[in-house]
């Protein structure tokens, strides 16, 4: 399946006129979405434009049957090493950026800094009840790193998320209980109450996360 996805991506890369057009049909939109999925998988490498060109060359050579310039089998371990090194470097950079961001946000009007390190910043007051740890909630949200890079969004998916409040990261469990139904807030989540040293997917190790969360309902 992964090879099929890569082959489709190369087809798009090889046809810049088509790639520059806005996808119109459902099939075109699906193909475009494949590209964004692969981009998220590559995001761990934090590629420069010249590095991206090398990856395109490797993909093109492999799909078109051209003799590879390097032995893939000999670089499997090196790929993982590079991914780990890039993730760690990104995490260290974000940690430095996060300190300044957290200090600045904590001084904003209405901001509340909890003992856990979470910062709660109300955007819109709700008028309903507040959820308990044992409740299931329905929310819309957008998650970014402190540099503004988005890693998840229910808005983009066009579908609100539902989950038990005691089955998410501690920052969410704590922050959502401070909200009322219909309200919207920003949650600043340090790594200790988010995804910690391991990170998760597009989230690098030791990343402080920023969520804009809208509490739509407490699901009965």
C-alpha positions in Angstrom: 0.0 0.0 0.0 2.8 2.4 0.9 4.5 1.8 -2.5 1.3 2.5 -4.2 0.9 5.8 -2.4 4.5 6.8 -3.2 3.9 5.9 -6.9 0.9 8.1 -7.0 2.8 11.0 -5.4 5.6 10.7 -8.0 2.9 10.9 -10.7 1.8 14.2 -9.2 5.4 15.5 -8.8 6.2 14.6 -12.4 3.2 16.7 -13.7 3.7 20.2 -12.2 0.9 21.7 -14.3 -1.6 19.3 -12.8 -0.2 19.7 -9.3 -0.6 23.4 -9.4 -4.3 23.1 -10.2 -6.9 23.0 -7.5 -8.3 19.5 -7.2 -12.0 19.4 -8.4 -13.2 15.8 -8.6 -13.3 13.5 -5.6 -10.6 11.3 -7.1 -8.3 14.4 -7.5 -9.0 15.5 -3.9 -8.2 11.9 -2.7 -4.9 12.0 -4.6 -4.1 15.4 -3.2 -4.9 14.1 0.3 -2.4 11.3 -0.2 0.3 13.9 -0.8 -0.6 15.7 2.5 -0.5 12.4 4.4 3.0 11.6 3.0 4.1 15.1 3.8 3.2 14.6 7.5 5.2 11.3 7.5 8.2 13.2 6.2 7.7 16.1 8.6 9.9 14.4 11.1 13.0 15.1 8.9 12.3 18.9 8.8 13.5 18.9 5.2 15.2 21.9 3.5 14.2 22.5 -0.1 17.4 20.9 -1.4 16.8 17.8 0.7 13.3 17.5 -0.6 14.6 17.5 -4.1 16.9 14.6 -3.2 13.9 12.7 -1.9 11.9 13.4 -5.1 14.9 12.1 -7.1 15.0 8.9 -5.1 11.3 8.4 -5.5 11.3 9.1 -9.2 14.2 6.8 -9.8 12.6 3.9 -7.9 9.2 4.3 -9.5 10.6 4.6 -13.1 12.9 1.7 -12.7 16.1 3.7 -13.0 19.2 2.2 -11.3 19.4 3.7 -7.8 22.3 5.8 -6.9 22.7 4.2 -3.5 21.9 0.8 -2.1 18.6 1.1 -0.2 19.3 -1.9 2.0 22.5 -0.3 3.3 20.7 2.8 4.4 17.7 1.4 6.3 19.4 2.0 9.7 20.7 5.3 8.6 17.2 6.5 7.7 16.1 5.7 11.3 19.1 7.4 12.8 18.5 10.5 10.7 14.8 10.6 11.7 15.7 10.2 15.4 18.4 12.9 15.2 16.1 15.3 13.4 13.2 14.7 15.8 15.5 15.3 18.8 17.0 18.5 17.3 13.5 19.8 16.5 12.4 19.0 20.1 15.4 20.9 21.5 14.7 23.9 19.3 11.0 23.9 20.3 11.8 23.6 24.0 13.8 26.9 23.8 11.0 28.6 21.8 8.4 27.2 24.3 10.0 28.9 27.3 9.5 32.3 25.8 6.1 31.5 24.5 4.8 30.2 27.8 6.2 33.2 29.7 4.5 35.6 27.3 1.1 33.7 27.3 1.0 33.4 31.1 1.0 37.3 31.3 -2.0 37.7 28.9 -5.3 39.0 30.4 -7.4 36.2 31.9 -4.6 33.5 31.7 -4.5 31.0 34.5 -1.4 28.9 35.1 -2.2 25.6 36.9 0.2 23.8 39.2 0.7 21.2 36.5 2.2 23.9 34.3 -0.8 24.1 31.9 -1.9 27.6 31.0 -5.6 28.1 30.5 -6.6 31.2 28.4 -10.3 31.7 27.9 -11.4 32.9 24.5 -15.2 32.6 24.8 -17.2 32.0 27.9 -19.6 29.1 27.9 -23.0 29.1 29.6 -23.5 25.4 30.2 -22.1 23.0 32.7 -18.5 21.9 33.1 -17.6 18.3 32.4 -16.2 15.9 34.9 -13.3 13.5 34.5 -15.7 10.6 33.9 -17.8 12.5 31.2 -17.6 12.0 27.4 -17.2 15.3 25.6 -17.7 16.6 22.1 -15.2 19.2 20.9 -13.7 21.0 18.0 -10.0 21.8 18.2 -6.9 22.8 16.5 -3.5 21.8 17.7 -0.2 23.5 16.9 3.4 23.6 18.1 4.6 26.8 19.7 6.0 27.9 16.3 2.5 27.8 14.8 3.0 24.5 12.9 -0.4 22.7 12.8 -0.3 19.0 13.6 -4.0 18.2 14.0 -7.4 19.9 13.4 -11.0 18.6 13.7 -12.0 21.7 11.8 -10.1 20.6 8.8 -11.5 17.1 9.0 -15.0 18.6 9.1 -16.0 16.5 12.1 -16.0 17.2 15.8 -14.2 14.7 18.1 -15.8 12.7 20.9 -13.9 11.0 23.7 -14.0 10.2 27.4 -12.2 13.0 29.3 -10.1 10.5 31.3 -8.7 8.9 28.1 -6.8 11.9 26.7 -3.6 13.6 27.6 -3.6 15.0 31.2 -3.5 18.6 29.9 -6.9 18.1 28.2 -8.4 16.2 31.2 -7.5 19.2 33.4 -8.2 22.0 30.9 -11.6 20.8 29.7 -12.9 20.7 33.3 -12.3 24.4 33.5 -14.6 25.1 30.5 -18.4 25.3 30.2 -20.4 24.0 27.3 -20.4 26.4 24.5 -17.1 27.9 25.6 -13.7 28.1 23.8 -10.3 28.3 25.3 -6.6 28.0 24.5 -4.7 25.3 26.4 -0.9 25.5 26.6 0.3 22.0 27.4 4.0 21.5 28.5 5.4 18.1 27.5 5.1 16.6 31.0 1.3 16.6 30.6 1.2 16.1 26.9 3.4 13.5 24.9 6.6 13.9 26.9 10.0 12.7 25.8 8.6 10.2 23.2 6.5 12.6 21.2 3.8 11.2 18.9 3.5 11.2 15.1 4.2 14.7 13.9 4.7 15.9 17.5 8.4 15.9 18.3 9.9 14.9 21.7 9.5 17.4 24.6 7.2 19.6 22.6 4.9 22.2 24.3 1.6 22.1 22.5 -1.0 24.8 21.9 -4.7 23.8 21.5 -7.7 25.9 20.7 -10.6 23.9 22.0 -14.3 24.5 21.7 -16.5 22.5 24.1 -19.6 21.7 22.0 -21.3 19.3 24.3 -21.2 16.8 27.2 -22.3 13.6 25.6 -25.0 11.7 27.5 
